[in-house]
Amino acid sequence: MRYPRPKHSIALAAIAAAVVASPFAVIASNAGPPAGDTRLVDNKQKIANTEIEQVPLRELPAAIVDVASSGLGAAGVKLPPIDPDAFPVPDLTVPLPKGLVPTTGESSAPSASGSRTPEATTTSPDSLPRTKTRSVPDSAPTSTTSPPVTTMRDGREVGAAVTHIVREDPIKMVAFTWDRPVDVDLKLRARQPDGTWSPWTVLEQISKGGVPTADKPAGTEPVWVGDAREVQVAASKDGLAIPAAETQGGDLAQLAVGSASEVVTKLAETALNTLKATLISPEGLLSLGSSLLSPLTGGPQVVARQQWGADEGIRCSQPVYSPQLKGAIVHHTAGSNDYTPAQSIEIVRGIYAYHAQSLNWCDIGYNVLVDKYGQIFEGAFGGLDRNVEGTHTGGFNKDTVGLSFIGNLEEVPPTAAAVAAAGRFLRWRLGKAGLNPAGTATLMSEGFAGTKFAAGTQSSLPMISGHRDYNSTSCPGVHGYAALAQVRALAGGAAAPAPESTPPAEPGAPESAPAPTPEQAPAPAPEAAPPAA
C-alpha cells in the first residue's frame, strides 16, 4: 500500500499555470511507466494547479436556520430538548479567515419566498463578526414531523446552527477533514443560481481506518457544488442538531443555546473545534475532444492522466504493484450528480488534489473513474494494464482494481452509459488477468479499522463486488450496488444497454465536450479463472 509523506502546509495563493511544451501523442503502453515518465501531452492545454483552502469550522460564521423550512427536518434532523430558562454558552467567536467574506443582505440572493439569509452583523473592532438569521423561510421541502419553533423564555427563537461559507469566486468542491477523533454526521447544501437552496446532501466519510492524525487525517468524500458561491453545512449526532439563537443583544449567534443534551454539548465542543472545511478549486480544460482519448490495446478509450491534467508534482510516491490481480471493487464518489461532460475533468482533478494533499495519500485513490456520460478516466499512476495498488478499499487494496462511478448513487441509479463503460473496462481489465467476471475473488485481508474481515482472514466474494461488501460503508450507494449485476453481465460479454438512456449534456456545456463514443470490442473473458500471469 502507499505510505504518506510528511504533510506540508498547503499554500492558499494561486499557483502559476503549467504549460507542457511537447506535442500531443497517444500512447498505450503494455509495460508500466518508468520513474520520471515523460509521455507526451497536448501542448495547447494550459491548466492551473488545483488550489486547496483548509479552514477550521470555528473560524467560519454561523447562521441560524429553521429546522422545518430549511429541509433539515425532512432530512431526519431535529433540535434537542431546550431549557427555555438556560443561559447560553459563551459565543465561539473568531475572526473570519482571509479570502472568506461575511454574507450581507445585499449579496445574498433572494430565496423563492423573497426572504434573504443570512444577514451579516458586524460589531465594533473589539468584537468579532458572526452571522445571524431569524427563522429562515426556504424552498426546501418542509417536514410535518418537525417540532414547532422553540423559543427561550425571553422570546428569542431557537433554530439549528449551520456553518455558512461564502466566497466571491465559485467554490466548486467542498469536503471536511479532521485530525483527531470526532463523531459527527454532516449535511451540506449549496445556493443555486436562482437563489434557492439545493436539498441537503449527506457527506459520506471516506474511511474509518484507525485514529486520525495530522499525518493521516480522516475526511468526507468531496462534493461538487459547481459555480455555487454559498454553501452551508449542518453538523448533527443521533439526528440532533446544534441549537442556536441570537444573543440577547440581538446581534451575534450563540451556539448550543439552552441545550440539555450531553450529546449535543459534546458535539458543539468537538466538531466545531476539530473539523476543517476543505475548499477545492480545480481548473478545467477549455475542451475535452475525441483527440484527448487514449485507446487501451484491445480495450476501450480512456482519458489518461496526462490528458486530464494530473499534476505529477503533487504525487509523492511511486506506484506499488501487486503480483496478481484477483478482483474488482466498485465505488461511487458520493458527490453531486449534476455536472457536464467537461466538468467531469474538474471533478477528477479535484478528487486527485484532495486525496493526494488533504488526505495525504500521495495520489488519487481509485484506479479508474467513470462519469455518467460514459467517459473513463485513468486514476492512480502506474498503468491501467498493471496491478497498481490504489487507496480505495481498506484491507483490500492489494490484488484489486478499484473503479468509482462519479456521482451519488445513493440518490440516483447509474446511467446506462456509465454502466456500459464500467462493463467494458472491467471486461478488458479482468480479461487481461485471465479472470472470469462471473467468478469468485478470494482475497486475504490486510486488516483495517473499517473492514468486515479481520487481518489474515480470507474473503470469498463475487469477482466484481461493491465497496460495502468489504468495508463498513454504504458505498457504492443503494442504486450503485443494485447495478453490479448488470456490470458483471456486461463484463462477461452481454449486450450493452440502449444508448438513448444516456443523459444529454446540461445547458452551458462546451460544444466540444464529447458524448460517449463507440469503443473497441474487448477480447472475451475466459470461461474459467486460470491463475494470472
C-alpha positions in Angstrom: 0.0 0.0 0.0 1.0 3.6 -0.2 2.7 5.4 2.6 2.0 9.1 3.1 4.8 11.6 3.2 5.1 14.2 6.0 2.4 16.6 5.4 3.3 20.1 4.2 1.3 23.2 4.5 -1.0 24.0 1.6 -0.5 27.4 0.0 -3.7 29.4 -0.4 -2.4 31.5 -3.3 -2.9 30.5 -6.9 0.0 28.6 -8.4 1.2 29.5 -11.9 -0.3 27.6 -14.8 1.6 24.7 -16.0 2.4 24.5 -19.7 3.8 21.3 -21.2 5.8 22.2 -24.2 5.8 18.9 -26.2 3.5 17.8 -29.0 0.5 15.5 -28.3 0.8 11.8 -28.8 -1.4 8.9 -27.9 0.5 6.1 -26.2 -1.0 2.9 -24.8 1.9 1.0 -23.1 1.8 -2.6 -22.1 4.7 -2.0 -19.8 4.4 0.1 -16.7 5.7 3.7 -17.0 9.2 4.1 -15.6 10.2 6.5 -12.9 10.2 10.0 -14.3 7.7 9.1 -17.0 7.7 11.6 -19.9 4.8 10.5 -22.0 3.7 13.4 -24.2 0.6 15.5 -23.8 -1.3 18.2 -25.7 0.9 21.3 -25.6 -2.1 23.6 -26.3 -3.7 23.0 -22.9 -2.9 25.4 -20.1 -4.1 24.1 -16.8 -3.7 25.8 -13.5 -2.8 23.7 -10.5 -5.7 22.9 -8.1 -6.0 25.3 -5.2 -7.0 24.0 -1.8 -8.0 26.0 1.3 -8.5 24.4 4.6 -10.3 26.5 7.2 -11.3 25.3 10.7 -15.1 25.5 11.2 -14.6 27.6 14.3 -13.2 30.3 12.1 -16.3 30.4 9.9 -19.5 32.3 10.6 -22.6 30.6 12.0 -26.1 31.0 10.7 -29.4 30.0 12.3 -32.0 28.2 10.2 -35.4 26.9 10.9 -35.4 23.1 11.0 -38.7 22.6 9.1 -38.4 25.3 6.4 -34.7 24.6 5.7 -35.4 21.0 4.9 -33.3 19.6 7.8 -36.4 18.1 9.3 -37.2 16.2 6.1 -33.5 15.1 6.2 -34.0 13.5 9.6 -32.5 16.2 11.8 -34.3 17.8 14.7 -33.5 20.1 17.7 -32.7 18.6 21.1 -35.0 19.5 24.1 -34.4 23.1 25.0 -34.5 24.6 28.5 -36.1 28.0 27.9 -34.5 29.4 31.1 -31.0 28.1 30.4 -28.2 30.6 30.0 -26.4 30.1 26.7 -22.8 29.0 26.4 -20.4 31.8 25.5 -20.2 32.7 21.8 -17.5 30.8 19.9 -16.4 33.9 18.2 -13.3 34.1 16.0 -12.1 36.3 13.1 -13.2 35.4 9.6 -10.3 33.9 7.6 -8.7 35.6 4.7 -10.5 35.0 1.5 -13.9 34.5 3.1 -16.4 37.3 3.2 -19.3 37.8 5.6 -22.7 37.5 3.9 -24.6 40.7 3.7 -28.3 41.1 2.9 -27.3 42.8 -0.4 -25.0 40.0 -1.5 -27.4 37.2 -0.6 -29.6 36.1 -3.4 -33.3 36.1 -2.5 -35.0 32.7 -1.9 -38.2 31.7 -3.6 -40.2 33.2 -0.8 -38.4 36.6 -1.2 -36.5 36.4 2.1 -32.8 36.7 2.4 -30.5 34.6 4.6 -28.2 35.1 6.3 -27.9 38.8 7.3 -24.5 39.9 8.5 -23.9 41.7 11.7 -20.6 43.5 12.2 -19.8 44.8 15.6 -17.1 47.1 16.9 -13.5 46.3 16.1 -13.1 44.8 19.6 -15.9 42.3 18.8 -15.6 39.6 16.2 -18.0 39.2 13.3 -20.6 36.4 13.4 -23.5 35.7 11.1 -27.1 35.6 12.3 -30.5 34.9 10.9 -34.0 34.7 12.2 -36.3 31.9 11.2 -35.5 31.4 7.6 -38.2 30.5 5.1 -36.8 28.2 2.5 -37.9 26.5 -0.7 -36.7 23.1 0.5 -39.5 20.6 1.4 -40.9 21.0 4.8 -41.3 18.2 7.4 -44.6 17.6 9.1 -42.8 15.8 11.9 -40.6 18.7 13.0 -41.4 20.2 16.4 -42.7 23.8 16.5 -40.3 26.7 16.7 -38.6 26.6 20.1 -38.2 29.9 22.0 -36.2 31.0 25.0 -38.2 32.5 27.9 -37.3 36.0 26.7 -38.9 35.2 23.3 -35.7 34.5 21.3 -36.3 31.9 18.6 -34.0 28.9 18.6 -33.0 27.2 15.3 -30.3 24.9 14.1 -26.8 26.2 13.8 -25.2 25.8 10.4 -21.7 26.9 9.2 -22.0 29.3 6.4 -19.3 29.6 3.7 -19.4 32.5 1.2 -16.9 33.3 -1.4 -16.7 35.8 -4.3 -15.4 33.1 -6.7 -17.1 29.7 -7.3 -16.4 27.2 -4.5 -16.6 24.2 -6.9 -15.8 21.3 -4.4 -16.2 21.0 -0.6 -15.0 18.3 1.8 -14.4 18.2 5.6 -11.4 16.7 7.3 -10.3 16.1 10.9 -7.0 15.1 12.5 -8.4 13.8 15.8 -11.5 11.6 16.7 -14.9 13.2 16.2 -18.2 11.5 15.9 -20.4 13.7 13.7 -22.9 13.5 10.8 -22.5 16.2 8.2 -25.0 17.5 5.6 -24.3 20.2 3.0 -26.4 22.3 0.7 -25.5 25.0 -1.8 -27.3 28.1 -3.0 -28.4 27.7 -6.6 -28.3 30.3 -9.4 -32.0 31.1 -8.9 -31.4 31.9 -5.2 -32.9 28.8 -3.8 -31.0 26.2 -1.8 -30.3 22.7 -3.0 -31.5 19.7 -0.9 -29.2 18.6 1.9 -26.6 16.1 0.7 -25.2 13.6 3.3 -21.4 13.8 3.4 -20.1 10.3 3.5 -16.9 9.5 5.4 -14.2 8.1 3.1 -12.8 5.6 5.6 -12.7 4.7 9.2 -9.2 3.4 9.3 -7.5 4.0 12.6 -7.3 7.1 14.7 -6.9 10.2 12.5 -3.7 12.2 13.0 -2.2 15.3 11.4 -0.2 13.0 9.0 -3.2 10.7 8.3 -6.4 12.8 8.6 -9.8 11.4 8.1 -12.3 13.1 5.8 -15.5 13.1 3.9 -16.0 12.5 0.2 -15.7 15.8 -1.7 -19.0 17.2 -3.0 -19.1 19.0 -6.3 -21.1 22.3 -6.0 -20.0 23.8 -9.3 -20.4 27.6 -9.5 -22.0 28.0 -6.1 -20.7 30.8 -4.1 -22.6 30.0 -0.8 -22.8 26.7 1.0 -24.0 25.7 4.4 -23.0 22.6 6.4 -25.1 21.2 9.3 -23.4 19.1 12.0 -25.6 16.6 13.9 -25.3 13.5 16.0 -28.0 10.9 16.5 -30.3 13.1 14.5 -29.9 16.1 16.8 -28.7 19.5 15.5 -26.7 22.1 17.4 -29.3 24.7 18.6 -28.6 28.4 18.2 -30.2 31.7 18.8 -29.4 35.4 18.6 -27.7 36.9 21.6 -29.9 38.8 24.0 -28.5 41.9 22.3 -29.8 40.6 19.0 -26.6 40.6 17.0 -24.4 37.6 17.4 -25.2 33.9 17.0 -25.0 31.8 20.2 -24.3 28.1 19.7 -25.7 25.2 21.8 -28.1 27.6 23.4 -30.4 26.1 26.1 -29.5 22.5 25.2 -29.9 20.0 27.9 -28.4 17.2 25.7 -24.9 15.9 26.6 -24.7 14.5 23.1 -25.2 18.0 21.5 -23.0 19.7 24.0 -20.1 17.4 23.2 -20.9 17.7 19.5 -20.6 21.5 19.7 -17.4 21.3 21.7 -15.6 18.8 19.5 -17.0 19.2 16.0 -16.5 22.9 15.7 -13.0 22.8 17.2 -11.9 19.7 15.1 -13.4 19.9 11.6 -11.8 21.8 8.8 -13.7 22.9 5.7 -11.6 21.9 2.6 -12.4 24.1 -0.4 -11.1 22.6 -3.6 -10.9 24.8 -6.7 -9.8 22.7 -9.8 -9.4 24.3 -13.1 -10.9 22.6 -16.2 -9.7 22.2 -19.8 -11.1 24.6 -22.4 -12.4 21.5 -24.2 -12.3 17.7 -24.0 -12.5 16.4 -27.5 -12.0 13.0 -29.0 -8.4 13.8 -29.7 -7.7 13.5 -26.0 -8.8 9.9 -25.7 -6.2 7.2 -25.5 -7.2 3.7 -26.8 -6.2 0.8 -24.5 -4.8 -2.0 -26.5 -7.8 -4.3 -27.1 -10.0 -2.3 -24.8 -12.0 1.0 -24.5 -10.7 4.5 -24.9 -9.8 6.4 -21.7 -8.9 9.9 -20.7 -5.3 9.3 -19.4 -3.7 11.2 -16.5 -1.7 13.5 -18.8 -4.9 14.3 -20.7 -7.0 15.3 -17.7 -4.1 17.4 -16.5 -2.7 15.4 -13.5 -0.1 17.5 -11.8 2.6 14.8 -11.1 4.4 17.3 -8.9 1.9 16.6 -6.0 2.3 12.8 -6.4 4.7 11.9 -3.6 5.3 8.2 -4.2 6.0 5.7 -6.9 3.3 3.1 -7.6 3.3 -0.2 -5.7 2.4 -3.3 -7.8 0.6 -6.4 -6.7 1.9 -9.8 -8.1 -1.6 -10.7 -9.3 -5.0 -9.1 -9.9 -7.7 -11.1 -8.2 -10.8 -9.0 -8.2 -12.5 -5.7 -8.8 -14.2 -3.4 -6.3 -16.8 -0.8 -7.3 -17.3 2.6 -5.6 -19.1 5.9 -6.1 -17.6 9.3 -5.4 -20.7 10.3 -3.4 -20.6 13.8 -4.7 -23.1 15.6 -7.0 -24.9 14.1 -9.9 -25.3 17.5 -11.6 -22.3 18.1 -13.8 -21.5 18.5 -17.5 -19.1 16.2 -19.5 -16.4 18.9 -19.4 -16.9 19.4 -15.6 -16.1 15.7 -15.1 -12.4 16.6 -15.7 -12.6 19.2 -12.9 -14.1 16.7 -10.6 -11.3 14.2 -11.2 -8.7 16.9 -10.8 -10.3 18.0 -7.5 -10.5 14.4 -6.1 -6.9 13.9 -7.1 -5.7 17.0 -5.2 -7.9 16.2 -2.2 -6.7 12.6 -1.9 -3.0 13.4 -2.6 -2.7 16.5 -0.5 -5.5 16.9 2.0 -5.7 13.3 3.0 -2.0 12.8 2.3 -2.5 9.7 0.2 0.1 10.8 -2.4 -2.2 10.0 -5.3 -5.8 9.6 -6.3 -7.2 6.5 -4.5 -9.2 5.0 -7.4 -7.6 3.1 -10.3 -10.2 4.3 -12.7 -13.3 6.6 -12.6 -16.4 6.6 -14.8 -18.7 9.6 -15.3 -22.4 9.5 -16.1 -21.6 10.2 -19.8 -19.5 7.0 -20.1 -16.2 8.8 -20.1 -13.5 6.6 -18.4 -10.7 8.4 -16.6 -7.3 6.9 -15.6 -6.9 7.1 -11.9 -3.8 6.1 -9.9 -0.4 6.5 -11.6 1.3 3.4 -12.9 -0.6 2.0 -15.9 -4.1 0.7 -16.2 -2.8 -2.6 -17.6 -0.7 -3.2 -14.5 -1.7 -4.3 -10.9 -1.3 -0.9 -9.3 -2.4 -0.8 -5.6 -4.7 2.0 -5.1 -6.1 3.5 -1.9 -9.8 2.7 -2.3 -10.7 -0.3 0.0 -9.1 -0.6 3.4 -7.5 -4.0 3.9 -8.1 -5.0 0.2 -6.1 -2.5 -1.9 -3.7 -5.3 -2.8 -4.7 -7.6 -5.7 -7.7 -5.5 -6.7 -8.7 -2.8 -9.1 -10.9 0.0 -7.8 -13.4 1.6 -10.1 -15.5 4.5 -9.0 -18.7 6.0 -10.6 -18.6 9.8 -10.4 -21.8 10.8 -8.6 -24.0 9.9 -5.7 -25.6 6.6 -6.4 -27.4 6.6 -3.1 -29.7 9.2 -4.8 -30.0 8.0 -8.4 -29.1 4.9 -10.4 -26.0 5.0 -12.6 -26.8 5.9 -16.2 -26.8 3.3 -19.0 -23.7 5.0 -20.4 -21.9 4.7 -17.1 -22.8 1.1 -16.6 -21.8 0.2 -20.1 -18.4 1.9 -19.7 -17.8 0.2 -16.4 -18.6 -3.2 -18.0 -16.3 -2.5 -21.0 -13.4 -1.5 -18.9 -13.7 -4.4 -16.4 -14.2 -6.9 -19.2 -10.9 -5.7 -20.7 -9.0 -5.5 -17.4 -10.2 -8.8 -15.9 -9.7 -10.5 -19.2 -6.0 -9.3 -19.3 -5.6 -11.0 -15.9 -7.3 -14.2 -17.0 -10.2 -13.7 -14.6 -13.9 -14.6 -15.1 -16.2 -11.6 -14.4 -18.8 -14.0 -13.2 -16.4 -15.9 -10.9 -15.3 -15.5 -7.3 -12.5 -13.5 -5.8 -10.6 -15.0 -2.9 -8.7 -12.2 -1.1 -6.6 -12.1 2.1 -7.4 -9.1 4.4 -4.5 -7.0 5.4 -6.6 -5.5 8.2 -8.3 -2.2 8.5 -10.4 -0.5 11.2 -13.5 -0.3 8.9 -13.2 -3.7 7.3 -15.6 -6.6 7.7 -12.7 -9.1 7.6 -10.0 -9.3 10.3 -6.4 -9.2 9.2 -5.2 -12.6 7.9 -8.7 -13.9 7.1 -9.9 -14.7 3.6 -12.9 -13.2 1.8 -14.8 -15.1 -0.9 -17.0 -12.7 -2.8 -18.1 -12.1 -6.4 -15.3 -11.1 -8.8 -16.9 -7.7 -9.2 -18.1 -6.6 -5.8 -19.1 -3.4 -4.1 -17.1 -1.4 -1.5 -19.7 -2.3 1.1 -19.0 -6.0 0.6 -15.5 -5.5 2.2 -15.9 -2.4 4.4 -18.5 -0.9 6.7 -19.8 1.6 4.3 -22.9 2.3 2.2 -20.6 2.8 -0.9 -21.4 2.5 -3.9 -24.9 3.6 -2.8 -28.1 1.6 -2.9 -28.5 2.2 -6.7 -24.9 1.6 -7.5 -24.9 -1.7 -5.6 -28.1 -2.8 -7.4 -26.3 -2.1 -10.8 -23.5 -4.5 -10.0 -25.4 -7.5 -11.6 -25.6 -5.6 -14.9 -21.9 -4.6 -14.7 -21.0 -8.2 -14.2 -23.1 -9.3 -17.2 -21.6 -6.6 -19.4 -18.1 -7.5 -18.3 -18.9 -11.1 -19.2 -19.9 -10.1 -22.8 -23.7 -9.3 -22.5 -25.1 -6.6 -24.9 -24.7 -3.0 -23.8 -27.9 -1.1 -22.7 -29.7 1.1 -25.2 -27.8 4.3 -25.9 -30.9 6.5 -25.7 -30.6 6.2 -21.9 -27.5 8.4 -22.0 -28.4 11.8 -20.5 -27.9 14.9 -22.6 -25.3 17.5 -21.6 -26.6 20.2 -19.3 -27.1 23.6 -20.7 -23.9 25.5 -21.0 -21.7 22.5 -21.6 -19.0 23.2 -24.2 -19.9 22.1 -27.7 -16.7 20.2 -27.9 -17.4 18.1 -24.9 -17.7 14.5 -26.1 -20.6 12.3 -26.0 -19.8 8.6 -25.4 -18.2 7.1 -28.5 -18.3 3.5 -29.7 -15.4 1.6 -28.2 -13.2 -1.1 -29.5 -14.6 -4.5 -28.7 -12.5 -6.1 -25.9 -11.3 -9.6 -26.0 -13.8 -12.0 -24.5 -13.2 -13.1 -20.9 -12.4 -16.8 -20.4 -15.0 -19.2 -19.1 -12.9 -20.1 -16.1 -10.5 -18.2 -14.0 -7.0 -19.5 -14.6 -4.1 -18.2 -12.5 -3.0 -14.8 -13.6 0.4 -14.5 -15.1 
